[in-house]
Amino acid sequence: MLENLGYQVELVSSAEKALYKITTTIYDVILMDIGLPGMSGIDAAIEIRRQEQHGQNVPIIALTAFSNKEMYQDCLNAGIN
C-alpha cells in the first residue's frame, strides 16, 4: 500500500536485521512490529535510539495486534513515537 502511494519501502524479518540496516541506510520513518521473533520491537527501538547520532531522531511507529496501557508506556520509554 505504501509503495502504491509512491513511498520506497524496505522490509526486514527480524529486529537484528533492522539494526543492521539502520547502520547502512538513512530512513525517514521506521514501522516497528512490537512482537518480533527473538529480540522484541521495543528492545530494537531502544537499541536504535542508543545508536543514533546526536540530533538524529528517526520517527519509530509501533505496530502490534496487542495493546494496553503498560505496552503503551513501554513504547514511550523505548523512544517509540
C-alpha positions, 0 to 999 in steps of 0.5 A, spaced: 500 500 500 505 504 501 509 503 495 502 504 491 502 511 494 509 512 491 513 511 498 520 506 497 519 501 502 524 496 505 522 490 509 526 486 514 524 479 518 527 480 524 529 486 529 537 484 528 536 485 521 533 492 522 539 494 526 543 492 521 540 496 516 539 502 520 547 502 520 547 502 512 541 506 510 538 513 512 530 512 513 525 517 514 520 513 518 521 506 521 514 501 522 516 497 528 512 490 529 512 490 537 512 482 537 518 480 533 521 473 533 527 473 538 529 480 540 522 484 541 520 491 537 521 495 543 528 492 545 530 494 537 527 501 538 531 502 544 537 499 541 536 504 535 535 510 539 542 508 543 545 508 536 543 514 533 547 520 532 546 526 536 540 530 533 538 524 529 531 522 531 528 517 526 520 517 527 519 509 530 511 507 529 509 501 533 505 496 530 502 490 534 495 486 534 496 487 542 495 493 546 494 496 553 496 501 557 503 498 560 505 496 552 503 503 551 508 506 556 513 501 554 513 504 547 514 511 550 520 509 554 523 505 548 523 512 544 517 509 540 513 515 537 
